[in-house]
Amino acid sequence: MASHKPTLEYLTTTKIGEKGQLTVPKQFREDLGLGNGAPFAVLRLGDGLILLPEQQRFEQLCQQVSSSLTAAGLTSSELLATLPETRNRVYARHYGKKAPATALRRRSRSYRGK
C-alpha cells in the first residue's frame, strides 16, 4: 500500500485526453497500489484540483471516526450494543413500523464475535 508522505511533492505533468481522461503514470500507480478502475475523489482547492484515491479517503474517514469515538470515551462494545435499537429505529423510519423480533435476532447473530 502507499506510504503516506506528509509533504507536497511535484510528480509529473499530464494532459487531459479527448474524453476528459487523465493518465496517472505507471510509477505512481504502482507506488500507490492503484489498479485499473481505481476510484478517486476529485477535490477543488481554489484554482487547483486534488485527486485522492478513495481507499485513502476511506482510511482517513475511519481514522477520524475512531478518534472521535475514543475522544468521547466510547468502546467498540458499547457502540455495538446500540446496534439493535438503532436498527429498530431505521427500520421503523423506512417501513413505518417496528421490525419483527425474528429479523433482528437473525441479523444480530451475524455481528457476534466481530
Summary of the structure (lengths in Angstrom):
residues: 114
radius of gyration: 21.2
end to end distance: 24.4
largest distance: 58.4
contacts: 197
relative contact order: 0.07
helix: 48%
strand: 12%
